Amino acid sequence: MDKPRIYHDLQKQDDEGRIKLTLLGTLRDLERYGITLHDGLKLSFWCDDANDQGEFDEILIEGIVSYNEKEKCWVADLDWDSFRHASDEAARSS
């Protein structure tokens, strides 16, 4: 089974550039998949996007979870080398 993808808006970041895991869509996905956040947890995230023709083509990216003690919330440090679009994965698998 594929790893679940958790919704996120990549623009919702803390002072260190990590995404905050506080958005309603993020929290809903975490609950739907029964995921309990903890330091070091690896997650896959997705974000709304479109291709040059305006067609839906979500952004996919991997990240590692940690707790931001200063802001009292869970965050994820993204692996920007894993940044891709869903259409990239579809092209590789065909």
HTML snippet that shows the backbone in 3Dmol.js (N, CA, C, O; Angstrom):
<script src="https://3Dmol.org/build/3Dmol-min.js"></script>
<div id="view" style="width:600px;height:400px;position:relative"></div>
<script>
const pdb = `
ATOM      1  N   MET A   1       0.825  -1.182   0.000  1.00  0.00           N
ATOM      2  CA  MET A   1       0.000   0.000   0.000  1.00  0.00           C
ATOM      3  C   MET A   1       0.869   1.246   0.000  1.00  0.00           C
ATOM      4  O   MET A   1       1.893   1.298   0.682  1.00  0.00           O
ATOM      5  N   ASP A   2       0.457   2.258  -0.772  1.00  0.00           N
ATOM      6  CA  ASP A   2       1.193   3.513  -0.808  1.00  0.00           C
ATOM      7  C   ASP A   2       1.074   4.233   0.530  1.00  0.00           C
ATOM      8  O   ASP A   2       0.080   4.101   1.244  1.00  0.00           O
ATOM      9  N   LYS A   3       2.120   5.001   0.848  1.00  0.00           N
ATOM     10  CA  LYS A   3       2.100   5.814   2.052  1.00  0.00           C
ATOM     11  C   LYS A   3       1.036   6.901   1.885  1.00  0.00           C
ATOM     12  O   LYS A   3       0.950   7.506   0.816  1.00  0.00           O
ATOM     13  N   PRO A   4       0.221   7.165   2.917  1.00  0.00           N
ATOM     14  CA  PRO A   4      -0.799   8.209   2.779  1.00  0.00           C
ATOM     15  C   PRO A   4      -0.162   9.575   2.561  1.00  0.00           C
ATOM     16  O   PRO A   4       0.916   9.870   3.077  1.00  0.00           O
ATOM     17  N   ARG A   5      -0.852  10.394   1.787  1.00  0.00           N
ATOM     18  CA  ARG A   5      -0.390  11.757   1.532  1.00  0.00           C
ATOM     19  C   ARG A   5      -1.232  12.714   2.358  1.00  0.00           C
ATOM     20  O   ARG A   5      -2.459  12.622   2.389  1.00  0.00           O
ATOM     21  N   ILE A   6      -0.555  13.628   3.022  1.00  0.00           N
ATOM     22  CA  ILE A   6      -1.192  14.567   3.934  1.00  0.00           C
ATOM     23  C   ILE A   6      -1.261  15.935   3.258  1.00  0.00           C
ATOM     24  O   ILE A   6      -0.262  16.425   2.731  1.00  0.00           O
ATOM     25  N   TYR A   7      -2.443  16.546   3.278  1.00  0.00           N
ATOM     26  CA  TYR A   7      -2.617  17.863   2.670  1.00  0.00           C
ATOM     27  C   TYR A   7      -1.792  18.917   3.395  1.00  0.00           C
ATOM     28  O   TYR A   7      -1.628  18.873   4.614  1.00  0.00           O
ATOM     29  N   HIS A   8      -1.274  19.869   2.614  1.00  0.00           N
ATOM     30  CA  HIS A   8      -0.626  21.031   3.194  1.00  0.00           C
ATOM     31  C   HIS A   8      -0.511  22.167   2.202  1.00  0.00           C
ATOM     32  O   HIS A   8      -0.407  21.951   0.994  1.00  0.00           O
ATOM     33  N   ASP A   9      -0.531  23.381   2.726  1.00  0.00           N
ATOM     34  CA  ASP A   9      -0.240  24.582   1.946  1.00  0.00           C
ATOM     35  C   ASP A   9       1.215  24.927   2.256  1.00  0.00           C
ATOM     36  O   ASP A   9       1.539  25.274   3.392  1.00  0.00           O
ATOM     37  N   LEU A  10       2.081  24.836   1.270  1.00  0.00           N
ATOM     38  CA  LEU A  10       3.511  25.011   1.494  1.00  0.00           C
ATOM     39  C   LEU A  10       3.887  26.418   1.950  1.00  0.00           C
ATOM     40  O   LEU A  10       5.028  26.647   2.353  1.00  0.00           O
ATOM     41  N   GLN A  11       2.962  27.350   1.895  1.00  0.00           N
ATOM     42  CA  GLN A  11       3.263  28.718   2.315  1.00  0.00           C
ATOM     43  C   GLN A  11       3.058  28.945   3.812  1.00  0.00           C
ATOM     44  O   GLN A  11       3.430  30.000   4.324  1.00  0.00           O
ATOM     45  N   LYS A  12       2.486  27.995   4.514  1.00  0.00           N
ATOM     46  CA  LYS A  12       2.250  28.101   5.964  1.00  0.00           C
ATOM     47  C   LYS A  12       3.473  27.549   6.693  1.00  0.00           C
ATOM     48  O   LYS A  12       3.546  26.357   6.993  1.00  0.00           O
ATOM     49  N   GLN A  13       4.452  28.452   6.977  1.00  0.00           N
ATOM     50  CA  GLN A  13       5.741  28.026   7.528  1.00  0.00           C
ATOM     51  C   GLN A  13       6.061  28.733   8.836  1.00  0.00           C
ATOM     52  O   GLN A  13       5.516  29.792   9.147  1.00  0.00           O
ATOM     53  N   ASP A  14       6.976  28.106   9.603  1.00  0.00           N
ATOM     54  CA  ASP A  14       7.482  28.752  10.808  1.00  0.00           C
ATOM     55  C   ASP A  14       8.694  29.610  10.441  1.00  0.00           C
ATOM     56  O   ASP A  14       9.032  29.740   9.265  1.00  0.00           O
ATOM     57  N   ASP A  15       9.337  30.185  11.434  1.00  0.00           N
ATOM     58  CA  ASP A  15      10.480  31.080  11.194  1.00  0.00           C
ATOM     59  C   ASP A  15      11.680  30.377  10.568  1.00  0.00           C
ATOM     60  O   ASP A  15      12.558  31.028  10.001  1.00  0.00           O
ATOM     61  N   GLU A  16      11.720  29.051  10.668  1.00  0.00           N
ATOM     62  CA  GLU A  16      12.842  28.281  10.119  1.00  0.00           C
ATOM     63  C   GLU A  16      12.518  27.666   8.762  1.00  0.00           C
ATOM     64  O   GLU A  16      13.310  26.891   8.227  1.00  0.00           O
ATOM     65  N   GLY A  17      11.359  28.008   8.205  1.00  0.00           N
ATOM     66  CA  GLY A  17      10.995  27.509   6.882  1.00  0.00           C
ATOM     67  C   GLY A  17      10.368  26.131   6.872  1.00  0.00           C
ATOM     68  O   GLY A  17      10.175  25.548   5.805  1.00  0.00           O
ATOM     69  N   ARG A  18      10.048  25.601   8.042  1.00  0.00           N
ATOM     70  CA  ARG A  18       9.366  24.299   8.125  1.00  0.00           C
ATOM     71  C   ARG A  18       7.865  24.541   8.031  1.00  0.00           C
ATOM     72  O   ARG A  18       7.369  25.560   8.513  1.00  0.00           O
ATOM     73  N   ILE A  19       7.143  23.616   7.415  1.00  0.00           N
ATOM     74  CA  ILE A  19       5.689  23.800   7.316  1.00  0.00           C
ATOM     75  C   ILE A  19       5.038  23.468   8.656  1.00  0.00           C
ATOM     76  O   ILE A  19       5.398  22.495   9.317  1.00  0.00           O
ATOM     77  N   LYS A  20       4.069  24.302   9.038  1.00  0.00           N
ATOM     78  CA  LYS A  20       3.316  24.076  10.266  1.00  0.00           C
ATOM     79  C   LYS A  20       2.195  23.079   9.974  1.00  0.00           C
ATOM     80  O   LYS A  20       1.485  23.204   8.976  1.00  0.00           O
ATOM     81  N   LEU A  21       2.050  22.115  10.833  1.00  0.00           N
ATOM     82  CA  LEU A  21       1.044  21.068  10.637  1.00  0.00           C
ATOM     83  C   LEU A  21      -0.223  21.407  11.418  1.00  0.00           C
ATOM     84  O   LEU A  21      -0.731  20.589  12.185  1.00  0.00           O
ATOM     85  N   THR A  22      -0.723  22.623  11.212  1.00  0.00           N
ATOM     86  CA  THR A  22      -1.867  23.131  11.968  1.00  0.00           C
ATOM     87  C   THR A  22      -3.086  23.418  11.102  1.00  0.00           C
ATOM     88  O   THR A  22      -4.139  23.768  11.634  1.00  0.00           O
ATOM     89  N   LEU A  23      -2.975  23.282   9.799  1.00  0.00           N
ATOM     90  CA  LEU A  23      -4.102  23.579   8.913  1.00  0.00           C
ATOM     91  C   LEU A  23      -5.211  22.546   9.081  1.00  0.00           C
ATOM     92  O   LEU A  23      -4.943  21.380   9.371  1.00  0.00           O
ATOM     93  N   LEU A  24      -6.444  22.975   8.899  1.00  0.00           N
ATOM     94  CA  LEU A  24      -7.591  22.087   9.057  1.00  0.00           C
ATOM     95  C   LEU A  24      -7.496  20.871   8.129  1.00  0.00           C
ATOM     96  O   LEU A  24      -7.755  19.748   8.560  1.00  0.00           O
ATOM     97  N   GLY A  25      -7.130  21.083   6.868  1.00  0.00           N
ATOM     98  CA  GLY A  25      -6.995  19.970   5.930  1.00  0.00           C
ATOM     99  C   GLY A  25      -5.913  18.991   6.350  1.00  0.00           C
ATOM    100  O   GLY A  25      -6.062  17.781   6.178  1.00  0.00           O
ATOM    101  N   THR A  26      -4.826  19.513   6.901  1.00  0.00           N
ATOM    102  CA  THR A  26      -3.737  18.667   7.405  1.00  0.00           C
ATOM    103  C   THR A  26      -4.230  17.828   8.579  1.00  0.00           C
ATOM    104  O   THR A  26      -4.027  16.615   8.621  1.00  0.00           O
ATOM    105  N   LEU A  27      -4.880  18.492   9.529  1.00  0.00           N
ATOM    106  CA  LEU A  27      -5.383  17.790  10.714  1.00  0.00           C
ATOM    107  C   LEU A  27      -6.410  16.726  10.341  1.00  0.00           C
ATOM    108  O   LEU A  27      -6.433  15.648  10.934  1.00  0.00           O
ATOM    109  N   ARG A  28      -7.255  17.024   9.363  1.00  0.00           N
ATOM    110  CA  ARG A  28      -8.249  16.040   8.919  1.00  0.00           C
ATOM    111  C   ARG A  28      -7.585  14.810   8.312  1.00  0.00           C
ATOM    112  O   ARG A  28      -7.988  13.681   8.594  1.00  0.00           O
ATOM    113  N   ASP A  29      -6.560  15.028   7.472  1.00  0.00           N
ATOM    114  CA  ASP A  29      -5.859  13.889   6.870  1.00  0.00           C
ATOM    115  C   ASP A  29      -5.152  13.056   7.933  1.00  0.00           C
ATOM    116  O   ASP A  29      -5.192  11.826   7.886  1.00  0.00           O
ATOM    117  N   LEU A  30      -4.506  13.715   8.888  1.00  0.00           N
ATOM    118  CA  LEU A  30      -3.820  12.983   9.957  1.00  0.00           C
ATOM    119  C   LEU A  30      -4.817  12.121  10.731  1.00  0.00           C
ATOM    120  O   LEU A  30      -4.527  10.970  11.057  1.00  0.00           O
ATOM    121  N   GLU A  31      -5.985  12.678  11.020  1.00  0.00           N
ATOM    122  CA  GLU A  31      -7.013  11.926  11.740  1.00  0.00           C
ATOM    123  C   GLU A  31      -7.564  10.778  10.883  1.00  0.00           C
ATOM    124  O   GLU A  31      -7.735   9.659  11.365  1.00  0.00           O
ATOM    125  N   ARG A  32      -7.839  11.072   9.610  1.00  0.00           N
ATOM    126  CA  ARG A  32      -8.389  10.050   8.705  1.00  0.00           C
ATOM    127  C   ARG A  32      -7.474   8.831   8.608  1.00  0.00           C
ATOM    128  O   ARG A  32      -7.951   7.698   8.560  1.00  0.00           O
ATOM    129  N   TYR A  33      -6.166   9.062   8.581  1.00  0.00           N
ATOM    130  CA  TYR A  33      -5.216   7.963   8.452  1.00  0.00           C
ATOM    131  C   TYR A  33      -4.731   7.425   9.796  1.00  0.00           C
ATOM    132  O   TYR A  33      -3.925   6.495   9.839  1.00  0.00           O
ATOM    133  N   GLY A  34      -5.223   8.012  10.904  1.00  0.00           N
ATOM    134  CA  GLY A  34      -4.836   7.532  12.227  1.00  0.00           C
ATOM    135  C   GLY A  34      -3.382   7.783  12.557  1.00  0.00           C
ATOM    136  O   GLY A  34      -2.754   6.985  13.254  1.00  0.00           O
ATOM    137  N   ILE A  35      -2.839   8.883  12.065  1.00  0.00           N
ATOM    138  CA  ILE A  35      -1.426   9.199  12.270  1.00  0.00           C
ATOM    139  C   ILE A  35      -1.246  10.048  13.519  1.00  0.00           C
ATOM    140  O   ILE A  35      -1.879  11.094  13.667  1.00  0.00           O
ATOM    141  N   THR A  36      -0.378   9.588  14.416  1.00  0.00           N
ATOM    142  CA  THR A  36       0.005  10.343  15.600  1.00  0.00           C
ATOM    143  C   THR A  36       1.390  10.932  15.345  1.00  0.00           C
ATOM    144  O   THR A  36       2.341  10.203  15.063  1.00  0.00           O
ATOM    145  N   LEU A  37       1.494  12.236  15.446  1.00  0.00           N
ATOM    146  CA  LEU A  37       2.762  12.906  15.163  1.00  0.00           C
ATOM    147  C   LEU A  37       3.785  12.637  16.267  1.00  0.00           C
ATOM    148  O   LEU A  37       3.451  12.593  17.451  1.00  0.00           O
ATOM    149  N   HIS A  38       5.038  12.460  15.849  1.00  0.00           N
ATOM    150  CA  HIS A  38       6.151  12.320  16.790  1.00  0.00           C
ATOM    151  C   HIS A  38       7.425  12.726  16.068  1.00  0.00           C
ATOM    152  O   HIS A  38       7.500  12.682  14.840  1.00  0.00           O
ATOM    153  N   ASP A  39       8.424  13.123  16.845  1.00  0.00           N
ATOM    154  CA  ASP A  39       9.704  13.533  16.266  1.00  0.00           C
ATOM    155  C   ASP A  39      10.280  12.426  15.393  1.00  0.00           C
ATOM    156  O   ASP A  39      10.320  11.260  15.786  1.00  0.00           O
ATOM    157  N   GLY A  40      10.722  12.812  14.205  1.00  0.00           N
ATOM    158  CA  GLY A  40      11.367  11.875  13.290  1.00  0.00           C
ATOM    159  C   GLY A  40      10.431  11.155  12.345  1.00  0.00           C
ATOM    160  O   GLY A  40      10.888  10.434  11.458  1.00  0.00           O
ATOM    161  N   LEU A  41       9.118  11.335  12.513  1.00  0.00           N
ATOM    162  CA  LEU A  41       8.149  10.688  11.631  1.00  0.00           C
ATOM    163  C   LEU A  41       8.292  11.226  10.212  1.00  0.00           C
ATOM    164  O   LEU A  41       8.310  12.439   9.999  1.00  0.00           O
ATOM    165  N   LYS A  42       8.394  10.321   9.244  1.00  0.00           N
ATOM    166  CA  LYS A  42       8.480  10.714   7.836  1.00  0.00           C
ATOM    167  C   LYS A  42       7.087  10.680   7.233  1.00  0.00           C
ATOM    168  O   LYS A  42       6.369   9.688   7.360  1.00  0.00           O
ATOM    169  N   LEU A  43       6.705  11.778   6.571  1.00  0.00           N
ATOM    170  CA  LEU A  43       5.394  11.874   5.944  1.00  0.00           C
ATOM    171  C   LEU A  43       5.518  12.366   4.511  1.00  0.00           C
ATOM    172  O   LEU A  43       6.488  13.028   4.141  1.00  0.00           O
ATOM    173  N   SER A  44       4.520  12.028   3.721  1.00  0.00           N
ATOM    174  CA  SER A  44       4.390  12.555   2.364  1.00  0.00           C
ATOM    175  C   SER A  44       3.289  13.606   2.379  1.00  0.00           C
ATOM    176  O   SER A  44       2.224  13.390   2.956  1.00  0.00           O
ATOM    177  N   PHE A  45       3.550  14.737   1.747  1.00  0.00           N
ATOM    178  CA  PHE A  45       2.592  15.838   1.708  1.00  0.00           C
ATOM    179  C   PHE A  45       2.183  16.127   0.272  1.00  0.00           C
ATOM    180  O   PHE A  45       2.929  15.858  -0.670  1.00  0.00           O
ATOM    181  N   TRP A  46       0.972  16.683   0.121  1.00  0.00           N
ATOM    182  CA  TRP A  46       0.514  17.145  -1.184  1.00  0.00           C
ATOM    183  C   TRP A  46      -0.077  18.533  -1.024  1.00  0.00           C
ATOM    184  O   TRP A  46      -0.554  18.909   0.047  1.00  0.00           O
ATOM    185  N   CYS A  47      -0.034  19.283  -2.114  1.00  0.00           N
ATOM    186  CA  CYS A  47      -0.524  20.658  -2.129  1.00  0.00           C
ATOM    187  C   CYS A  47      -1.169  20.922  -3.487  1.00  0.00           C
ATOM    188  O   CYS A  47      -0.699  20.434  -4.515  1.00  0.00           O
ATOM    189  N   ASP A  48      -2.252  21.698  -3.480  1.00  0.00           N
ATOM    190  CA  ASP A  48      -2.913  22.067  -4.737  1.00  0.00           C
ATOM    191  C   ASP A  48      -1.951  22.803  -5.663  1.00  0.00           C
ATOM    192  O   ASP A  48      -1.160  23.637  -5.221  1.00  0.00           O
ATOM    193  N   ASP A  49      -2.031  22.486  -6.946  1.00  0.00           N
ATOM    194  CA  ASP A  49      -1.258  23.202  -7.957  1.00  0.00           C
ATOM    195  C   ASP A  49      -1.880  22.880  -9.319  1.00  0.00           C
ATOM    196  O   ASP A  49      -2.761  22.027  -9.430  1.00  0.00           O
ATOM    197  N   ALA A  50      -1.414  23.564 -10.325  1.00  0.00           N
ATOM    198  CA  ALA A  50      -1.905  23.337 -11.689  1.00  0.00           C
ATOM    199  C   ALA A  50      -0.734  23.382 -12.653  1.00  0.00           C
ATOM    200  O   ALA A  50       0.292  24.003 -12.375  1.00  0.00           O
ATOM    201  N   ASN A  51      -0.898  22.717 -13.794  1.00  0.00           N
ATOM    202  CA  ASN A  51       0.137  22.763 -14.822  1.00  0.00           C
ATOM    203  C   ASN A  51      -0.049  24.020 -15.678  1.00  0.00           C
ATOM    204  O   ASN A  51      -0.914  24.848 -15.391  1.00  0.00           O
ATOM    205  N   ASP A  52       0.751  24.155 -16.710  1.00  0.00           N
ATOM    206  CA  ASP A  52       0.699  25.348 -17.568  1.00  0.00           C
ATOM    207  C   ASP A  52      -0.628  25.499 -18.306  1.00  0.00           C
ATOM    208  O   ASP A  52      -0.966  26.593 -18.759  1.00  0.00           O
ATOM    209  N   GLN A  53      -1.376  24.411 -18.426  1.00  0.00           N
ATOM    210  CA  GLN A  53      -2.669  24.452 -19.097  1.00  0.00           C
ATOM    211  C   GLN A  53      -3.810  24.690 -18.105  1.00  0.00           C
ATOM    212  O   GLN A  53      -4.978  24.681 -18.493  1.00  0.00           O
ATOM    213  N   GLY A  54      -3.480  24.901 -16.834  1.00  0.00           N
ATOM    214  CA  GLY A  54      -4.488  25.143 -15.816  1.00  0.00           C
ATOM    215  C   GLY A  54      -5.150  23.885 -15.281  1.00  0.00           C
ATOM    216  O   GLY A  54      -6.140  23.968 -14.554  1.00  0.00           O
ATOM    217  N   GLU A  55      -4.617  22.720 -15.631  1.00  0.00           N
ATOM    218  CA  GLU A  55      -5.173  21.449 -15.162  1.00  0.00           C
ATOM    219  C   GLU A  55      -4.572  21.092 -13.805  1.00  0.00           C
ATOM    220  O   GLU A  55      -3.392  21.339 -13.555  1.00  0.00           O
ATOM    221  N   PHE A  56      -5.389  20.513 -12.937  1.00  0.00           N
ATOM    222  CA  PHE A  56      -4.953  20.115 -11.599  1.00  0.00           C
ATOM    223  C   PHE A  56      -3.742  19.191 -11.683  1.00  0.00           C
ATOM    224  O   PHE A  56      -3.762  18.201 -12.414  1.00  0.00           O
ATOM    225  N   ASP A  57      -2.696  19.513 -10.940  1.00  0.00           N
ATOM    226  CA  ASP A  57      -1.467  18.710 -10.910  1.00  0.00           C
ATOM    227  C   ASP A  57      -0.798  18.950  -9.560  1.00  0.00           C
ATOM    228  O   ASP A  57       0.051  19.832  -9.429  1.00  0.00           O
ATOM    229  N   GLU A  58      -1.184  18.165  -8.562  1.00  0.00           N
ATOM    230  CA  GLU A  58      -0.743  18.436  -7.200  1.00  0.00           C
ATOM    231  C   GLU A  58       0.766  18.322  -7.028  1.00  0.00           C
ATOM    232  O   GLU A  58       1.434  17.528  -7.690  1.00  0.00           O
ATOM    233  N   ILE A  59       1.277  19.143  -6.115  1.00  0.00           N
ATOM    234  CA  ILE A  59       2.672  19.090  -5.702  1.00  0.00           C
ATOM    235  C   ILE A  59       2.808  17.977  -4.668  1.00  0.00           C
ATOM    236  O   ILE A  59       1.957  17.838  -3.788  1.00  0.00           O
ATOM    237  N   LEU A  60       3.859  17.195  -4.768  1.00  0.00           N
ATOM    238  CA  LEU A  60       4.161  16.131  -3.816  1.00  0.00           C
ATOM    239  C   LEU A  60       5.542  16.381  -3.229  1.00  0.00           C
ATOM    240  O   LEU A  60       6.465  16.759  -3.950  1.00  0.00           O
ATOM    241  N   ILE A  61       5.686  16.172  -1.926  1.00  0.00           N
ATOM    242  CA  ILE A  61       6.974  16.403  -1.270  1.00  0.00           C
ATOM    243  C   ILE A  61       7.028  15.610   0.035  1.00  0.00           C
ATOM    244  O   ILE A  61       5.998  15.392   0.674  1.00  0.00           O
ATOM    245  N   GLU A  62       8.208  15.187   0.423  1.00  0.00           N
ATOM    246  CA  GLU A  62       8.410  14.417   1.651  1.00  0.00           C
ATOM    247  C   GLU A  62       8.930  15.341   2.749  1.00  0.00           C
ATOM    248  O   GLU A  62       9.562  16.359   2.469  1.00  0.00           O
ATOM    249  N   GLY A  63       8.657  14.973   4.003  1.00  0.00           N
ATOM    250  CA  GLY A  63       9.142  15.771   5.125  1.00  0.00           C
ATOM    251  C   GLY A  63       9.290  14.940   6.380  1.00  0.00           C
ATOM    252  O   GLY A  63       8.745  13.842   6.489  1.00  0.00           O
ATOM    253  N   ILE A  64      10.044  15.490   7.337  1.00  0.00           N
ATOM    254  CA  ILE A  64      10.275  14.840   8.623  1.00  0.00           C
ATOM    255  C   ILE A  64       9.720  15.743   9.722  1.00  0.00           C
ATOM    256  O   ILE A  64      10.022  16.935   9.780  1.00  0.00           O
ATOM    257  N   VAL A  65       8.916  15.158  10.579  1.00  0.00           N
ATOM    258  CA  VAL A  65       8.188  15.872  11.623  1.00  0.00           C
ATOM    259  C   VAL A  65       9.055  16.142  12.846  1.00  0.00           C
ATOM    260  O   VAL A  65       9.889  15.322  13.231  1.00  0.00           O
ATOM    261  N   SER A  66       8.841  17.310  13.448  1.00  0.00           N
ATOM    262  CA  SER A  66       9.431  17.642  14.745  1.00  0.00           C
ATOM    263  C   SER A  66       8.506  18.627  15.447  1.00  0.00           C
ATOM    264  O   SER A  66       7.601  19.194  14.835  1.00  0.00           O
ATOM    265  N   TYR A  67       8.747  18.820  16.731  1.00  0.00           N
ATOM    266  CA  TYR A  67       7.916  19.745  17.498  1.00  0.00           C
ATOM    267  C   TYR A  67       8.648  21.071  17.614  1.00  0.00           C
ATOM    268  O   TYR A  67       9.814  21.116  18.007  1.00  0.00           O
ATOM    269  N   ASN A  68       7.952  22.158  17.267  1.00  0.00           N
ATOM    270  CA  ASN A  68       8.497  23.508  17.386  1.00  0.00           C
ATOM    271  C   ASN A  68       8.142  24.008  18.788  1.00  0.00           C
ATOM    272  O   ASN A  68       7.015  24.433  19.039  1.00  0.00           O
ATOM    273  N   GLU A  69       9.089  23.952  19.666  1.00  0.00           N
ATOM    274  CA  GLU A  69       8.875  24.328  21.062  1.00  0.00           C
ATOM    275  C   GLU A  69       8.527  25.812  21.193  1.00  0.00           C
ATOM    276  O   GLU A  69       7.697  26.188  22.020  1.00  0.00           O
ATOM    277  N   LYS A  70       9.157  26.640  20.385  1.00  0.00           N
ATOM    278  CA  LYS A  70       8.918  28.088  20.442  1.00  0.00           C
ATOM    279  C   LYS A  70       7.465  28.430  20.085  1.00  0.00           C
ATOM    280  O   LYS A  70       6.830  29.229  20.774  1.00  0.00           O
ATOM    281  N   GLU A  71       6.940  27.828  19.012  1.00  0.00           N
ATOM    282  CA  GLU A  71       5.586  28.129  18.548  1.00  0.00           C
ATOM    283  C   GLU A  71       4.543  27.129  19.052  1.00  0.00           C
ATOM    284  O   GLU A  71       3.352  27.268  18.772  1.00  0.00           O
ATOM    285  N   LYS A  72       5.002  26.121  19.797  1.00  0.00           N
ATOM    286  CA  LYS A  72       4.113  25.118  20.393  1.00  0.00           C
ATOM    287  C   LYS A  72       3.227  24.436  19.350  1.00  0.00           C
ATOM    288  O   LYS A  72       2.009  24.354  19.509  1.00  0.00           O
ATOM    289  N   CYS A  73       3.863  23.947  18.276  1.00  0.00           N
ATOM    290  CA  CYS A  73       3.118  23.228  17.243  1.00  0.00           C
ATOM    291  C   CYS A  73       4.051  22.248  16.529  1.00  0.00           C
ATOM    292  O   CYS A  73       5.275  22.375  16.571  1.00  0.00           O
ATOM    293  N   TRP A  74       3.429  21.273  15.875  1.00  0.00           N
ATOM    294  CA  TRP A  74       4.173  20.306  15.070  1.00  0.00           C
ATOM    295  C   TRP A  74       4.494  20.943  13.720  1.00  0.00           C
ATOM    296  O   TRP A  74       3.689  21.686  13.159  1.00  0.00           O
ATOM    297  N   VAL A  75       5.687  20.636  13.212  1.00  0.00           N
ATOM    298  CA  VAL A  75       6.150  21.147  11.928  1.00  0.00           C
ATOM    299  C   VAL A  75       6.793  20.002  11.155  1.00  0.00           C
ATOM    300  O   VAL A  75       7.043  18.930  11.706  1.00  0.00           O
ATOM    301  N   ALA A  76       7.058  20.241   9.871  1.00  0.00           N
ATOM    302  CA  ALA A  76       7.796  19.255   9.076  1.00  0.00           C
ATOM    303  C   ALA A  76       8.873  19.978   8.279  1.00  0.00           C
ATOM    304  O   ALA A  76       8.614  20.984   7.620  1.00  0.00           O
ATOM    305  N   ASP A  77      10.078  19.444   8.356  1.00  0.00           N
ATOM    306  CA  ASP A  77      11.201  19.931   7.573  1.00  0.00           C
ATOM    307  C   ASP A  77      11.149  19.202   6.235  1.00  0.00           C
ATOM    308  O   ASP A  77      11.296  17.981   6.177  1.00  0.00           O
ATOM    309  N   LEU A  78      10.940  19.960   5.161  1.00  0.00           N
ATOM    310  CA  LEU A  78      10.734  19.353   3.852  1.00  0.00           C
ATOM    311  C   LEU A  78      12.041  18.998   3.163  1.00  0.00           C
ATOM    312  O   LEU A  78      13.041  19.705   3.283  1.00  0.00           O
ATOM    313  N   ASP A  79      12.010  17.891   2.443  1.00  0.00           N
ATOM    314  CA  ASP A  79      13.128  17.456   1.608  1.00  0.00           C
ATOM    315  C   ASP A  79      12.866  18.012   0.214  1.00  0.00           C
ATOM    316  O   ASP A  79      12.158  17.393  -0.580  1.00  0.00           O
ATOM    317  N   TRP A  80      13.435  19.176  -0.085  1.00  0.00           N
ATOM    318  CA  TRP A  80      13.157  19.853  -1.349  1.00  0.00           C
ATOM    319  C   TRP A  80      13.654  19.057  -2.547  1.00  0.00           C
ATOM    320  O   TRP A  80      13.209  19.298  -3.669  1.00  0.00           O
ATOM    321  N   ASP A  81      14.570  18.111  -2.334  1.00  0.00           N
ATOM    322  CA  ASP A  81      15.012  17.242  -3.428  1.00  0.00           C
ATOM    323  C   ASP A  81      13.891  16.283  -3.853  1.00  0.00           C
ATOM    324  O   ASP A  81      13.923  15.744  -4.959  1.00  0.00           O
ATOM    325  N   SER A  82      12.907  16.073  -2.978  1.00  0.00           N
ATOM    326  CA  SER A  82      11.799  15.172  -3.310  1.00  0.00           C
ATOM    327  C   SER A  82      10.629  15.913  -3.975  1.00  0.00           C
ATOM    328  O   SER A  82       9.632  15.282  -4.325  1.00  0.00           O
ATOM    329  N   PHE A  83      10.729  17.225  -4.154  1.00  0.00           N
ATOM    330  CA  PHE A  83       9.673  18.040  -4.757  1.00  0.00           C
ATOM    331  C   PHE A  83       9.388  17.547  -6.178  1.00  0.00           C
ATOM    332  O   PHE A  83      10.296  17.382  -6.993  1.00  0.00           O
ATOM    333  N   ARG A  84       8.084  17.314  -6.453  1.00  0.00           N
ATOM    334  CA  ARG A  84       7.670  16.853  -7.782  1.00  0.00           C
ATOM    335  C   ARG A  84       6.176  17.114  -7.936  1.00  0.00           C
ATOM    336  O   ARG A  84       5.491  17.478  -6.980  1.00  0.00           O
ATOM    337  N   HIS A  85       5.696  16.923  -9.135  1.00  0.00           N
ATOM    338  CA  HIS A  85       4.269  17.008  -9.404  1.00  0.00           C
ATOM    339  C   HIS A  85       3.729  15.588  -9.606  1.00  0.00           C
ATOM    340  O   HIS A  85       4.472  14.678  -9.975  1.00  0.00           O
ATOM    341  N   ALA A  86       2.442  15.414  -9.360  1.00  0.00           N
ATOM    342  CA  ALA A  86       1.812  14.104  -9.539  1.00  0.00           C
ATOM    343  C   ALA A  86       1.998  13.601 -10.963  1.00  0.00           C
ATOM    344  O   ALA A  86       2.167  12.402 -11.184  1.00  0.00           O
ATOM    345  N   SER A  87       1.966  14.511 -11.926  1.00  0.00           N
ATOM    346  CA  SER A  87       2.145  14.103 -13.328  1.00  0.00           C
ATOM    347  C   SER A  87       3.541  13.525 -13.571  1.00  0.00           C
ATOM    348  O   SER A  87       3.717  12.695 -14.463  1.00  0.00           O
ATOM    349  N   ASP A  88       4.535  13.957 -12.786  1.00  0.00           N
ATOM    350  CA  ASP A  88       5.885  13.389 -12.903  1.00  0.00           C
ATOM    351  C   ASP A  88       5.881  11.914 -12.522  1.00  0.00           C
ATOM    352  O   ASP A  88       6.508  11.095 -13.195  1.00  0.00           O
ATOM    353  N   GLU A  89       5.176  11.574 -11.443  1.00  0.00           N
ATOM    354  CA  GLU A  89       5.081  10.181 -11.012  1.00  0.00           C
ATOM    355  C   GLU A  89       4.314   9.345 -12.025  1.00  0.00           C
ATOM    356  O   GLU A  89       4.694   8.209 -12.308  1.00  0.00           O
ATOM    357  N   ALA A  90       3.242   9.896 -12.568  1.00  0.00           N
ATOM    358  CA  ALA A  90       2.455   9.178 -13.567  1.00  0.00           C
ATOM    359  C   ALA A  90       3.294   8.881 -14.805  1.00  0.00           C
ATOM    360  O   ALA A  90       3.198   7.795 -15.376  1.00  0.00           O
ATOM    361  N   ALA A  91       4.118   9.847 -15.224  1.00  0.00           N
ATOM    362  CA  ALA A  91       4.966   9.667 -16.401  1.00  0.00           C
ATOM    363  C   ALA A  91       6.024   8.589 -16.157  1.00  0.00           C
ATOM    364  O   ALA A  91       6.352   7.829 -17.067  1.00  0.00           O
ATOM    365  N   ARG A  92       6.564   8.519 -14.925  1.00  0.00           N
ATOM    366  CA  ARG A  92       7.586   7.526 -14.597  1.00  0.00           C
ATOM    367  C   ARG A  92       7.011   6.115 -14.546  1.00  0.00           C
ATOM    368  O   ARG A  92       7.701   5.153 -14.884  1.00  0.00           O
ATOM    369  N   SER A  93       5.751   5.981 -14.125  1.00  0.00           N
ATOM    370  CA  SER A  93       5.176   4.647 -13.959  1.00  0.00           C
ATOM    371  C   SER A  93       4.567   4.104 -15.252  1.00  0.00           C
ATOM    372  O   SER A  93       4.160   2.943 -15.301  1.00  0.00           O
ATOM    373  N   SER A  94       4.501   4.932 -16.302  1.00  0.00           N
ATOM    374  CA  SER A  94       3.903   4.427 -17.553  1.00  0.00           C
ATOM    375  C   SER A  94       4.951   3.974 -18.535  1.00  0.00           C
ATOM    376  O   SER A  94       4.617   3.524 -19.631  1.00  0.00           O
TER     377      SER A  94
END
`;
const viewer = $3Dmol.createViewer("view");
viewer.addModel(pdb, "pdb");
viewer.setStyle({}, {cartoon: {color: "spectrum"}});
viewer.zoomTo();
viewer.render();
</script>
